[in-house]
Every structure is written in C-alpha cells, then in structure tokens.
Amino acid sequence: MKPVVFLGPSLEKETAETVLDAIFRPPIRRGDLPALVDEGATVIGIIDGVFDQALSVSVFEIRAALKRGVIIWGAASMGALRAVECGIFGMKGVGWVFEQFALGQLMADDEVALLFEPLTGRPISIPLVNLRWAACICAENRVLTRTEACQLVALAQAVPFRRRTEESLSGAAQLVACGDLMSKLLQFMSENRMTTDRKRMDALMLLKQLAGERVP
C-alpha cells in the first residue's frame, strides 16, 4: 500500500500530490487509524486532525499501531502534537511546529487549531502558530519591532481560536490602539504566504520525508 496521509487545511491536496505519491485522506479522527492499519497500511503521515468537531486520534491508537510495526510521522498540526506525545513509543516528528512543542516553547493545542470548511478544507480562521511565526519574521526584517511583534502575538493568543479571523483580530487590535500594526502583520502574511504559513511549510517537510521513507 502507498503511504497514507491525513491532510486538511494545512496544505492543499493538489500541491501535496505533486510532492508525494500517496493516498490522501481527510483530517484524522478517532477510529480512523486502527481501521487503516487493519487495511494493511504500513507508512502513515498525520498532518491534520479534528479537535472539537469529533473525537481526536488518541495516543492509545497510535501506540497500538506502532506496536504492529507501522511507521507513523507527524507534523504541522495534530500530527505535531501527537508526535511529541508519542515519541517515546516510536512516532516520528518533523518541522518547526513539532520542534517547538518538543522543546516546550509551545504548549497549548490551540496554537495549531483553526476552523475550516469540512467539504473543501479551506481555512476559515488563522492558526496562532502561523501568526506567531510571521510576527517573528516581521521583527527580524524590521517590519515590526520585537515589542510590537510580541504585543500582537499576545493579543491574538487572547482571542479564542474559532474567532481568529482577520476581521476579529483587526477588531481586537483596534480596541487597544494597535489596529495599524495588526493590519501590517496580516498584510505581510497575505503577501508572503510561502514563507509565513508555517503549518503549510511543515506539511511539505513531512511529505518530502515520507517520499524518502522505505515501505516495509
């Protein structure tokens, strides 16, 4: 069987298919993994997964699959979270998001959580981790000062992940007199998507890793 990758809003399927010859499935949820292992999957990549829309893939499910010799990689979103939690059992992680959680620099699940359209996978809200990454780039390139970048990240962090849309973030920033700064950051993210969409970048890293993974 080809590698199987659970993919959603982190990366468009059309691009993913140009990087890896795999079976792409929607964001993973509870029950998907054991069923897939029973079907004979031996290499699995987890990028996106459900958070509160349905039960999430569990550590127990991943541990059971690993015990059966399945190779599992995670990155970018739910995959990064579970790769950190299940690293002791043999799950592998890749990418900046995974590394930040592994180091304890990021801790909250809502760093990667977002709303997306179930049918198309189109993101509706902005993942905090993307905004955090973009703010750091802006500070390094002096688009924002480091103080301004930290202020905007803290402001976005206080907004529930379901409401982290451009409109809501801009409105929250205006309430504390930094609407212009938030607009500058959001515009920078829009104009430089390939280097500011951290989840997308990490998803591509996972696909490239799987492209070199030998199927048992």
DOFINU-726868 format. One line per 8 residues: their letters; for each residue x, y, z of N, C-alpha, C, O, CB. Coordinates in steps of 0.02 Angstrom, whole numbers, plus 50000, padded with zeros to 5 digits. Glycine has a CB too. Layout:
REM DOFINU-726868
A) X/Y/Z/X/Y/Z/X/Y/Z/X/Y/Z/X/Y/Z ~ ...
REM end
This chain:
REM DOFINU-726868
MKPVVFLG) 50042/49940/50000/50000/50000/50000/50044/50062/50000/50096/50064/50032/49953/50000/50061 ~ 50022/50113/49964/50057/50177/49964/50054/50208/50034/50012/50188/50075/50027/50226/49912 ~ 50099/50256/50049/50092/50292/50112/50023/50325/50115/49996/50346/50063/50149/50346/50119 ~ 49996/50330/50174/49931/50363/50184/49943/50426/50226/49976/50423/50277/49880/50315/50219 ~ 49915/50481/50203/49925/50545/50237/49858/50577/50254/49815/50584/50210/49968/50593/50194 ~ 49849/50596/50316/49789/50631/50337/49802/50706/50330/49843/50735/50365/49770/50612/50411 ~ 49765/50735/50283/49779/50804/50263/49715/50845/50260/49663/50820/50241/49815/50806/50196 ~ 49721/50909/50280/49663/50953/50278/49683/51024/50262/49713/51036/50209/49626/50951/50343
PSLEKETA) 49669/51071/50306/49681/51142/50291/49753/51164/50291/49769/51219/50267/49644/51183/50340 ~ 49798/51123/50316/49869/51143/50319/49900/51149/50249/49945/51190/50239/49909/51094/50361 ~ 49877/51109/50202/49906/51108/50135/49855/51084/50085/49819/51035/50097/49970/51063/50133 ~ 49851/51118/50028/49804/51098/49977/49825/51030/49947/49884/51018/49934/49798/51152/49922 ~ 49775/50988/49936/49788/50920/49911/49824/50921/49844/49866/50879/49830/49723/50881/49905 ~ 49806/50969/49801/49835/50973/49734/49911/50981/49737/49947/50951/49697/49805/51031/49695 ~ 49935/51021/49785/50007/51029/49793/50038/50967/49824/50092/50945/49803/50022/51090/49838 ~ 50004/50938/49873/50029/50878/49906/50041/50822/49856/50090/50785/49861/49980/50855/49960
ETVLDAIF) 49996/50815/49809/50001/50761/49760/50061/50769/49713/50084/50720/49683/49938/50757/49718 ~ 50087/50830/49707/50147/50840/49665/50211/50822/49703/50264/50815/49673/50150/50913/49641 ~ 50206/50816/49769/50264/50802/49810/50270/50728/49827/50325/50700/49830/50261/50842/49874 ~ 50213/50696/49839/50214/50627/49862/50158/50586/49830/50101/50608/49827/50207/50624/49939 ~ 50176/50527/49806/50127/50480/49779/50098/50442/49838/50127/50393/49861/50159/50431/49726 ~ 50041/50465/49861/50012/50437/49922/49937/50436/49917/49907/50463/49871/50034/50476/49983 ~ 49906/50403/49967/49834/50405/49975/49819/50460/50025/49839/50456/50083/49805/50335/49999 ~ 49784/50512/50004/49769/50567/50048/49698/50561/50075/49650/50552/50038/49778/50635/50012
RPPIRRGD) 49693/50566/50141/49629/50561/50174/49614/50625/50213/49660/50663/50229/49627/50499/50220 ~ 49551/50638/50230/49533/50698/50268/49564/50697/50338/49589/50645/50359/49457/50705/50273 ~ 49561/50753/50374/49589/50756/50442/49570/50695/50484/49512/50675/50486/49567/50819/50476 ~ 49618/50669/50519/49608/50607/50557/49563/50619/50618/49564/50672/50648/49675/50579/50579 ~ 49524/50568/50634/49482/50570/50693/49485/50502/50727/49513/50454/50700/49409/50589/50675 ~ 49456/50496/50787/49457/50434/50824/49428/50377/50782/49374/50383/50753/49418/50441/50890 ~ 49464/50322/50779/49440/50263/50742/49471/50255/50673/49472/50200/50646/49367/50266/50736 ~ 49496/50310/50644/49525/50306/50577/49588/50264/50575/49598/50224/50529/49539/50376/50551
LPALVDEG) 49630/50273/50625/49696/50240/50624/49692/50164/50629/49721/50129/50587/49739/50266/50680 ~ 49657/50136/50679/49654/50063/50682/49622/50032/50621/49642/49977/50599/49615/50042/50744 ~ 49572/50066/50591/49541/50039/50531/49591/50038/50473/49593/49991/50434/49479/50082/50511 ~ 49631/50090/50469/49681/50095/50416/49735/50041/50424/49756/50011/50375/49713/50164/50414 ~ 49756/50030/50485/49807/49978/50498/49779/49909/50480/49815/49867/50452/49829/49980/50572 ~ 49716/49898/50495/49685/49834/50477/49682/49825/50402/49681/49768/50377/49614/49830/50507 ~ 49680/49881/50365/49678/49877/50292/49747/49862/50262/49753/49846/50203/49652/49942/50263 ~ 49799/49866/50305/49866/49849/50282/49914/49906/50274/49968/49897/50246/49861/49814/50219
ATVIGIID) 49896/49966/50297/49941/50024/50291/50004/50012/50333/50000/49987/50389/49906/50089/50313 ~ 50061/50031/50306/50124/50021/50342/50161/50086/50354/50204/50090/50399/50168/49973/50304 ~ 50146/50138/50314/50177/50204/50324/50122/50256/50324/50083/50262/50276/50230/50219/50267 ~ 50118/50294/50378/50063/50342/50386/50091/50410/50406/50135/50415/50449/50013/50317/50438 ~ 50064/50462/50376/50081/50530/50396/50020/50565/50423/49966/50564/50392/50111/50570/50336 ~ 50027/50596/50480/49972/50633/50511/49990/50707/50509/50037/50729/50542/49957/50609/50584 ~ 49953/50745/50472/49961/50818/50470/49903/50850/50506/49911/50881/50559/49966/50844/50396 ~ 49843/50843/50478/49784/50874/50507/49739/50823/50542/49736/50765/50523/49745/50911/50455
GVFDQALS) 49704/50847/50593/49656/50805/50629/49603/50848/50660/49611/50908/50667/49692/50763/50683 ~ 49547/50817/50678/49493/50855/50710/49512/50868/50783/49548/50830/50814/49426/50816/50705 ~ 49487/50924/50808/49498/50941/50878/49433/50934/50918/49425/50887/50956/49525/51013/50885 ~ 49386/50981/50908/49324/50976/50946/49264/50960/50903/49208/50955/50928/49312/51041/50982 ~ 49274/50951/50837/49219/50933/50794/49198/50860/50806/49140/50842/50797/49237/50943/50720 ~ 49246/50818/50826/49235/50748/50840/49293/50726/50885/49338/50765/50900/49230/50704/50774 ~ 49292/50663/50907/49346/50639/50950/49411/50636/50910/49412/50614/50853/49328/50569/50979 ~ 49465/50659/50942/49531/50660/50909/49563/50591/50911/49545/50548/50951/49576/50711/50943
VSVFEIRA) 49611/50581/50865/49650/50519/50867/49685/50515/50934/49713/50564/50957/49702/50516/50808 ~ 49684/50457/50965/49710/50450/51033/49782/50424/51033/49805/50393/50986/49666/50404/51073 ~ 49815/50437/51088/49882/50411/51099/49881/50335/51099/49926/50302/51073/49912/50438/51166 ~ 49828/50307/51128/49821/50234/51130/49819/50204/51060/49851/50154/51047/49758/50214/51169 ~ 49781/50236/51014/49776/50211/50946/49844/50213/50911/49863/50166/50876/49725/50251/50906 ~ 49880/50268/50921/49946/50274/50890/49994/50223/50918/50032/50191/50881/49974/50346/50899 ~ 49994/50215/50983/50038/50167/51016/50025/50096/50990/50071/50058/50977/50030/50169/51092 ~ 49961/50078/50983/49943/50012/50959/49967/50001/50887/49990/49946/50870/49867/50002/50963
ALKRGVII) 49961/50052/50846/49984/50047/50776/50060/50039/50773/50086/49999/50734/49962/50108/50736 ~ 50094/50077/50813/50167/50073/50815/50191/50004/50838/50240/49978/50813/50196/50127/50862 ~ 50154/49974/50884/50171/49907/50908/50164/49856/50853/50196/49803/50855/50127/49888/50967 ~ 50122/49870/50804/50112/49824/50748/50162/49837/50692/50157/49807/50638/50041/49830/50722 ~ 50210/49882/50705/50263/49894/50656/50249/49948/50606/50288/49958/50559/50277/49832/50620 ~ 50195/49984/50615/50178/50038/50569/50224/50099/50581/50236/50117/50639/50103/50058/50576 ~ 50248/50128/50528/50289/50189/50533/50241/50249/50530/50202/50256/50483/50342/50193/50475 ~ 50244/50292/50581/50199/50350/50584/50239/50414/50594/50279/50419/50641/50147/50341/50641
WGAASMGA) 50228/50462/50550/50259/50527/50554/50205/50580/50567/50148/50573/50546/50298/50544/50489 ~ 50225/50633/50603/50177/50686/50615/50210/50754/50607/50270/50762/50618/50148/50680/50685 ~ 50170/50803/50588/50197/50871/50578/50140/50922/50575/50082/50903/50564/50240/50875/50514 ~ 50157/50984/50584/50116/51043/50567/50059/51058/50615/50053/51114/50639/50089/51034/50500 ~ 50016/51009/50628/49956/51022/50666/49944/50966/50717/49986/50955/50761/49894/51030/50619 ~ 49888/50930/50710/49877/50873/50755/49935/50825/50752/49954/50795/50803/49812/50838/50736 ~ 49965/50817/50693/50022/50771/50687/50080/50791/50730/50113/50748/50758/50043/50768/50616 ~ 50093/50855/50735/50148/50879/50777/50134/50866/50851/50178/50844/50888/50160/50954/50765
LRAVECGI) 50072/50879/50872/50053/50868/50942/50062/50794/50961/50091/50778/51012/49981/50890/50954 ~ 50035/50750/50919/50039/50679/50936/50110/50652/50929/50128/50605/50964/49991/50640/50891 ~ 50150/50680/50884/50219/50657/50877/50259/50671/50941/50302/50631/50960/50253/50691/50817 ~ 50245/50727/50973/50278/50743/51036/50255/50695/51090/50296/50668/51128/50264/50816/51056 ~ 50189/50684/51094/50162/50641/51146/50180/50568/51137/50186/50531/51186/50087/50648/51148 ~ 50189/50547/51075/50201/50476/51061/50272/50461/51039/50287/50406/51016/50154/50453/51008 ~ 50316/50510/51045/50386/50499/51026/50418/50443/51066/50459/50406/51040/50426/50562/51036 ~ 50398/50436/51128/50426/50384/51171/50407/50314/51146/50441/50265/51161/50402/50393/51243
FGMKGVGW) 50353/50310/51107/50331/50246/51080/50357/50232/51010/50349/50177/50983/50255/50243/51080 ~ 50389/50283/50980/50418/50273/50914/50390/50316/50858/50414/50312/50802/50411/50203/50896 ~ 50339/50357/50873/50314/50402/50821/50366/50455/50807/50401/50477/50853/50246/50435/50842 ~ 50372/50476/50745/50423/50524/50725/50391/50591/50706/50335/50594/50679/50465/50497/50666 ~ 50426/50645/50721/50401/50711/50704/50451/50750/50663/50511/50735/50664/50383/50750/50767 ~ 50426/50799/50626/50469/50840/50584/50440/50910/50581/50379/50919/50586/50477/50809/50513 ~ 50483/50961/50573/50459/51029/50564/50466/51073/50625/50478/51050/50681/50388/51027/50543 ~ 50459/51137/50613/50467/51188/50665/50414/51183/50719/50430/51189/50778/50465/51257/50635
VFEQFALG) 50352/51171/50699/50298/51166/50749/50311/51108/50796/50306/51115/50857/50230/51158/50714 ~ 50329/51051/50768/50345/50992/50810/50403/51008/50857/50399/50993/50916/50364/50932/50766 ~ 50455/51039/50831/50513/51054/50872/50496/51102/50929/50521/51094/50985/50568/51085/50829 ~ 50454/51151/50916/50435/51199/50968/50394/51167/51023/50403/51183/51082/50396/51257/50937 ~ 50350/51121/51005/50313/51085/51057/50359/51037/51095/50353/51030/51155/50255/51046/51025 ~ 50405/51005/51059/50451/50959/51091/50496/50994/51141/50514/50966/51193/50494/50923/51039 ~ 50515/51057/51126/50558/51096/51170/50519/51131/51226/50549/51159/51272/50595/51148/51130 ~ 50453/51128/51224/50412/51161/51274/50403/51235/51261/50376/51271/51304/50443/51151/51340
QLMADDEV) 50424/51259/51202/50415/51329/51186/50341/51343/51169/50316/51398/51181/50460/51350/51126 ~ 50308/51293/51141/50236/51296/51130/50204/51240/51172/50233/51186/51178/50218/51288/51054 ~ 50146/51254/51200/50115/51204/51244/50041/51194/51232/50015/51139/51242/50126/51224/51316 ~ 50006/51246/51210/49933/51242/51203/49912/51214/51135/49940/51232/51084/49902/51310/51213 ~ 49863/51169/51136/49837/51141/51074/49810/51194/51027/49812/51187/50966/49783/51089/51088 ~ 49784/51249/51056/49753/51299/51013/49804/51339/50973/49784/51383/50934/49712/51346/51055 ~ 49868/51326/50981/49918/51356/50938/49908/51335/50866/49920/51374/50819/49990/51336/50962 ~ 49885/51274/50856/49877/51247/50788/49804/51239/50767/49790/51225/50709/49912/51181/50783
ALLFEPLT) 49758/51248/50815/49687/51238/50800/49660/51294/50756/49683/51351/50760/49647/51233/50865 ~ 49611/51276/50714/49578/51326/50672/49512/51298/50648/49499/51238/50653/49622/51346/50612 ~ 49470/51342/50622/49408/51320/50590/49421/51312/50515/49460/51349/50486/49351/51371/50603 ~ 49388/51263/50485/49395/51254/50413/49331/51225/50385/49292/51194/50422/49455/51208/50396 ~ 49320/51235/50321/49261/51209/50288/49269/51133/50280/49318/51110/50250/49250/51244/50219 ~ 49222/51094/50306/49228/51021/50305/49235/50992/50234/49273/50944/50224/49168/50990/50338 ~ 49200/51020/50186/49199/50991/50119/49261/51009/50078/49288/50967/50042/49138/51014/50082 ~ 49283/51071/50084/49340/51094/50043/49406/51095/50081/49459/51095/50050/49326/51163/50017
GRPISIPL) 49403/51096/50148/49464/51101/50187/49492/51171/50190/49546/51182/50217/49515/51055/50160 ~ 49455/51220/50163/49480/51289/50162/49481/51318/50232/49431/51316/50267/49436/51332/50116 ~ 49538/51346/50253/49542/51376/50320/49495/51436/50326/49489/51476/50280/49614/51398/50335 ~ 49463/51441/50383/49419/51498/50397/49453/51545/50447/49448/51606/50440/49351/51474/50425 ~ 49486/51517/50496/49522/51558/50545/49597/51550/50536/49620/51507/50499/49501/51539/50617 ~ 49635/51592/50571/49708/51593/50564/49740/51556/50623/49728/51575/50681/49734/51666/50561 ~ 49780/51505/50611/49813/51470/50666/49862/51516/50702/49900/51553/50670/49851/51407/50640 ~ 49861/51515/50768/49905/51558/50806/49978/51546/50790/50018/51593/50788/49893/51548/50881
VNLRWAAC) 49996/51483/50777/50066/51468/50763/50090/51502/50700/50149/51521/50695/50075/51392/50758 ~ 50046/51510/50651/50064/51546/50590/50076/51620/50604/50124/51650/50580/50010/51538/50536 ~ 50031/51649/50643/50038/51720/50660/50101/51731/50702/50136/51780/50693/49975/51745/50698 ~ 50115/51685/50747/50175/51689/50789/50238/51688/50746/50284/51728/50755/50176/51631/50841 ~ 50240/51640/50699/50297/51633/50654/50306/51696/50611/50362/51721/50603/50289/51571/50609 ~ 50251/51721/50583/50253/51780/50540/50275/51842/50579/50313/51883/50553/50185/51792/50508 ~ 50253/51848/50641/50273/51905/50682/50348/51904/50695/50380/51956/50697/50234/51905/50749 ~ 50374/51844/50705/50447/51837/50715/50485/51858/50653/50536/51893/50658/50464/51764/50734
ICAENRVL) 50461/51838/50595/50493/51858/50532/50490/51934/50524/50539/51965/50503/50460/51823/50472 ~ 50433/51962/50540/50425/52035/50534/50474/52072/50579/50502/52123/50560/50353/52056/50552 ~ 50485/52045/50639/50532/52076/50685/50603/52070/50658/50642/52118/50662/50527/52044/50755 ~ 50620/52012/50631/50688/52002/50604/50701/52047/50544/50758/52068/50533/50697/51929/50583 ~ 50648/52063/50506/50656/52105/50447/50638/52178/50461/50633/52219/50415/50613/52078/50390 ~ 50627/52193/50524/50612/52262/50546/50549/52290/50516/50542/52351/50508/50670/52306/50530 ~ 50503/52246/50499/50437/52268/50479/50398/52290/50541/50359/52337/50540/50398/52212/50440 ~ 50412/52254/50596/50387/52270/50662/50445/52269/50711/50496/52236/50698/50331/52221/50684
TRTEACQL) 50438/52305/50766/50488/52297/50819/50473/52233/50857/50417/52206/50851/50488/52359/50868 ~ 50520/52209/50895/50508/52147/50932/50453/52157/50984/50413/52112/50998/50572/52124/50967 ~ 50450/52217/51013/50397/52233/51061/50329/52231/51028/50281/52204/51056/50409/52301/51093 ~ 50325/52259/50968/50261/52259/50931/50241/52188/50912/50183/52170/50917/50267/52303/50868 ~ 50290/52149/50890/50276/52080/50870/50249/52040/50929/50199/52004/50923/50339/52047/50842 ~ 50280/52047/50987/50258/52011/51047/50189/52034/51068/50148/51994/51090/50308/52022/51105 ~ 50176/52099/51062/50111/52126/51080/50055/52096/51036/50002/52079/51061/50111/52202/51073 ~ 50068/52090/50972/50018/52064/50926/50006/51989/50938/49949/51966/50934/50039/52075/50854
VALAQAVP) 50058/51952/50953/50050/51880/50968/50009/51872/51032/49964/51830/51034/50119/51846/50976 ~ 50024/51911/51083/49987/51906/51146/49914/51924/51136/49869/51893/51165/50018/51952/51198 ~ 49902/51974/51094/49833/51994/51080/49795/51937/51044/49739/51922/51063/49832/52058/51036 ~ 49827/51907/50994/49795/51852/50958/49785/51791/51003/49735/51755/50996/49838/51833/50897 ~ 49830/51781/51048/49826/51724/51094/49764/51730/51139/49736/51680/51160/49889/51719/51137 ~ 49744/51791/51153/49686/51803/51197/49620/51794/51160/49567/51791/51192/49689/51872/51226 ~ 49622/51789/51094/49562/51778/51055/49551/51703/51045/49597/51669/51024/49567/51815/50986 ~ 49491/51677/51061/49479/51605/51052/49493/51584/50980/49480/51621/50933/49405/51588/51071
FRRRTEES) 49520/51523/50972/49543/51502/50905/49488/51504/50853/49502/51516/50794/49572/51433/50908 ~ 49426/51493/50872/49371/51495/50825/49360/51565/50796/49333/51572/50742/49307/51472/50858 ~ 49383/51616/50832/49370/51685/50812/49433/51719/50785/49433/51780/50775/49343/51724/50870 ~ 49485/51681/50773/49547/51712/50748/49545/51722/50672/49585/51695/50635/49608/51670/50766 ~ 49497/51762/50650/49492/51782/50580/49525/51850/50573/49538/51883/50623/49417/51783/50556 ~ 49538/51870/50512/49568/51936/50501/49524/51990/50530/49549/52037/50561/49579/51948/50426 ~ 49459/51984/50520/49413/52035/50545/49414/52039/50621/49418/52094/50649/49342/52020/50521 ~ 49411/51982/50655/49410/51982/50728/49476/52005/50757/49478/52042/50807/49394/51912/50753
LSGAAQLV) 49531/51984/50727/49596/52004/50752/49606/52080/50743/49634/52113/50787/49652/51966/50717 ~ 49585/52105/50686/49591/52177/50674/49548/52216/50723/49569/52268/50749/49570/52194/50601 ~ 49487/52191/50736/49443/52224/50783/49472/52224/50854/49468/52274/50889/49376/52191/50783 ~ 49500/52167/50875/49529/52163/50942/49589/52210/50947/49600/52241/51000/49551/52090/50957 ~ 49628/52216/50894/49686/52260/50894/49666/52333/50898/49699/52374/50931/49729/52248/50832 ~ 49612/52351/50865/49589/52420/50867/49568/52441/50936/49574/52500/50954/49531/52430/50819 ~ 49543/52394/50975/49521/52410/51043/49579/52430/51088/49569/52465/51138/49485/52350/51074 ~ 49639/52409/51071/49698/52427/51111/49745/52471/51071/49805/52473/51085/49734/52363/51136
ACGDLMSK) 49717/52505/51022/49754/52555/50983/49815/52527/50945/49866/52561/50940/49777/52610/51028 ~ 49808/52466/50920/49863/52440/50878/49834/52409/50815/49862/52360/50788/49905/52389/50918 ~ 49779/52436/50792/49748/52411/50732/49792/52415/50671/49793/52370/50629/49684/52447/50718 ~ 49830/52470/50666/49875/52478/50608/49930/52425/50608/49950/52401/50555/49906/52548/50609 ~ 49954/52409/50667/50007/52358/50672/49981/52289/50651/50015/52252/50616/50035/52356/50743 ~ 49920/52273/50674/49891/52208/50656/49878/52205/50581/49890/52154/50549/49826/52196/50695 ~ 49855/52261/50552/49844/52263/50480/49910/52252/50443/49911/52217/50391/49813/52330/50459 ~ 49963/52281/50468/50028/52273/50437/50050/52199/50439/50076/52173/50390/50081/52317/50472
LLQFMSEN) 50039/52167/50496/50058/52097/50502/50016/52052/50457/50043/52009/50422/50051/52074/50575 ~ 49951/52063/50456/49907/52022/50415/49921/52031/50341/49918/51984/50302/49834/52038/50430 ~ 49937/52092/50322/49954/52105/50252/50019/52070/50233/50026/52043/50179/49960/52181/50239 ~ 50067/52072/50279/50132/52038/50268/50120/51963/50259/50151/51932/50215/50180/52052/50326 ~ 50076/51934/50300/50062/51863/50294/50029/51847/50227/50044/51797/50196/50016/51841/50351 ~ 49984/51891/50205/49949/51880/50142/49997/51885/50082/49991/51846/50034/49893/51930/50133 ~ 50043/51931/50085/50089/51942/50029/50148/51894/50029/50183/51888/49978/50115/52013/50032 ~ 50159/51860/50084/50218/51815/50090/50197/51747/50116/50228/51719/50161/50272/51846/50136
RMTTDRKR) 50144/51719/50087/50116/51657/50113/50166/51600/50114/50166/51561/50162/50056/51638/50072 ~ 50207/51594/50063/50252/51536/50058/50303/51534/50115/50330/51481/50131/50287/51537/49992 ~ 50317/51592/50145/50367/51594/50199/50336/51610/50267/50371/51608/50317/50420/51646/50183 ~ 50271/51625/50269/50240/51640/50334/50189/51587/50355/50170/51585/50413/50206/51708/50331 ~ 50168/51545/50309/50120/51492/50327/50160/51432/50353/50177/51386/50316/50076/51471/50265 ~ 50175/51435/50418/50219/51385/50448/50190/51314/50445/50227/51266/50433/50234/51403/50519 ~ 50126/51308/50455/50095/51242/50452/50102/51212/50382/50115/51152/50375/50022/51246/50473 ~ 50093/51253/50332/50100/51229/50263/50172/51207/50250/50184/51156/50218/50078/51284/50213
MDALMLLK) 50219/51247/50273/50290/51230/50264/50307/51164/50297/50343/51123/50268/50334/51286/50291 ~ 50281/51154/50357/50296/51091/50393/50262/51032/50360/50289/50977/50359/50275/51097/50466 ~ 50202/51043/50334/50167/50989/50299/50208/50965/50238/50213/50905/50225/50096/51012/50276 ~ 50236/51013/50202/50278/50996/50145/50340/50957/50167/50362/50911/50133/50298/51059/50106 ~ 50368/50976/50224/50427/50941/50250/50410/50868/50265/50449/50823/50251/50453/50975/50313 ~ 50350/50856/50293/50330/50788/50308/50323/50747/50244/50345/50689/50241/50264/50787/50348 ~ 50292/50776/50194/50283/50740/50131/50349/50721/50099/50357/50666/50073/50242/50782/50082 ~ 50397/50767/50102/50463/50754/50075/50498/50699/50115/50535/50658/50088/50506/50817/50074
QLAGERVP) 50486/50699/50181/50515/50646/50223/50485/50579/50204/50522/50529/50198/50501/50661/50298 ~ 50420/50576/50195/50387/50514/50176/50408/50490/50107/50411/50430/50094/50312/50522/50178 ~ 50424/50537/50063/50446/50519/49996/50510/50478/49998/50524/50439/49953/50456/50581/49953 ~ 50549/50488/50051/50612/50451/50058/50607/50392/50106/50655/50357/50117/50666/50497/50080 ~ 50547/50382/50135/50537/50328/50183/50527/50263/50146/50486/50259/50100/50477/50343/50229 ~ 50563/50211/50166/50555/50145/50134/50496/50109/50164/50489/50105/50225/50619/50103/50143 ~ 50453/50084/50121/50395/50046/50144/50417/49975/50162/50448/49942/50121/50339/50044/50090 ~ 50402/49952/50222/50422/49884/50243/50393/49831/50197/50406/49771/50208/50400/49870/50315
REM end
